[in-house]
Amino acid sequence: MPVFGKRTPLTHAHFAAFETCYGSQGDGTSERIDQGDEGRFCCFTRQEVAKRGDNLDISWLKDDDAHSADGLPEPDDVAALIRERLQTAIEEMDALTALLEGEEVEI
């Protein structure tokens, strides 16, 4: 699926494949079309969900554009970098404020 926003609004057409699998009955009584492990829409039995410890976080499709969290820096490193950049921004804002007030500032 595309990333939706101002340039790519979510439209009724984006639901067409789901509606086909879900069926024509709006009350949910239509027979579902299971596309299997390779399809976008897949049915799971109660027993399959129970084997997963009743965890409904089931994913069988892999997004090639998704990035793994394995290569990310540690949270402490990210926080330190954010802190450093915020400090630099504050110093630059202080210098700008001083310039606007007519003070001489070393850059």
LINBEL-V443981 format. One record per residue. N is the residue number from 1. SS is DSSP state (H for helix, E for strand, C for the rest). OMEGA is omega in whole degrees, -180 to 180 (NA if undefined). Layout:
BEGIN
n->N ss->SS omega->OMEGA
n->N ss->SS omega->OMEGA
END
This chain:
BEGIN
n->1 ss->C omega->177
n->2 ss->C omega->173
n->3 ss->C omega->-176
n->4 ss->C omega->179
n->5 ss->C omega->-178
n->6 ss->C omega->-178
n->7 ss->C omega->179
n->8 ss->C omega->-179
n->9 ss->C omega->176
n->10 ss->C omega->-178
n->11 ss->C omega->179
n->12 ss->H omega->-179
n->13 ss->H omega->180
n->14 ss->H omega->-179
n->15 ss->H omega->-174
n->16 ss->H omega->-179
n->17 ss->H omega->178
n->18 ss->H omega->-179
n->19 ss->H omega->178
n->20 ss->H omega->180
n->21 ss->H omega->-178
n->22 ss->H omega->-180
n->23 ss->C omega->-173
n->24 ss->C omega->-179
n->25 ss->C omega->-179
n->26 ss->C omega->-179
n->27 ss->C omega->176
n->28 ss->C omega->-177
n->29 ss->C omega->177
n->30 ss->C omega->175
n->31 ss->C omega->-177
n->32 ss->C omega->176
n->33 ss->C omega->180
n->34 ss->C omega->-179
n->35 ss->C omega->177
n->36 ss->C omega->-175
n->37 ss->C omega->-178
n->38 ss->C omega->-177
n->39 ss->C omega->-179
n->40 ss->C omega->-178
n->41 ss->C omega->-173
n->42 ss->C omega->178
n->43 ss->C omega->177
n->44 ss->C omega->179
n->45 ss->C omega->177
n->46 ss->H omega->180
n->47 ss->H omega->178
n->48 ss->H omega->179
n->49 ss->H omega->179
n->50 ss->H omega->178
n->51 ss->H omega->180
n->52 ss->C omega->-179
n->53 ss->C omega->-178
n->54 ss->C omega->177
n->55 ss->C omega->-179
n->56 ss->C omega->177
n->57 ss->C omega->-175
n->58 ss->C omega->176
n->59 ss->C omega->180
n->60 ss->C omega->177
n->61 ss->C omega->179
n->62 ss->C omega->178
n->63 ss->C omega->-179
n->64 ss->C omega->-180
n->65 ss->C omega->-178
n->66 ss->C omega->-180
n->67 ss->C omega->178
n->68 ss->C omega->178
n->69 ss->H omega->-177
n->70 ss->H omega->-176
n->71 ss->H omega->-178
n->72 ss->C omega->176
n->73 ss->C omega->179
n->74 ss->C omega->-180
n->75 ss->H omega->178
n->76 ss->H omega->179
n->77 ss->H omega->178
n->78 ss->H omega->180
n->79 ss->H omega->180
n->80 ss->H omega->179
n->81 ss->H omega->177
n->82 ss->H omega->180
n->83 ss->H omega->-180
n->84 ss->H omega->-180
n->85 ss->H omega->176
n->86 ss->H omega->179
n->87 ss->H omega->178
n->88 ss->H omega->180
n->89 ss->H omega->179
n->90 ss->H omega->179
n->91 ss->H omega->178
n->92 ss->H omega->177
n->93 ss->H omega->177
n->94 ss->H omega->179
n->95 ss->H omega->179
n->96 ss->H omega->179
n->97 ss->H omega->179
n->98 ss->H omega->179
n->99 ss->H omega->180
n->100 ss->H omega->178
n->101 ss->C omega->177
n->102 ss->C omega->179
n->103 ss->C omega->174
n->104 ss->C omega->-176
n->105 ss->C omega->174
n->106 ss->C omega->-180
n->107 ss->C omega->NA
END
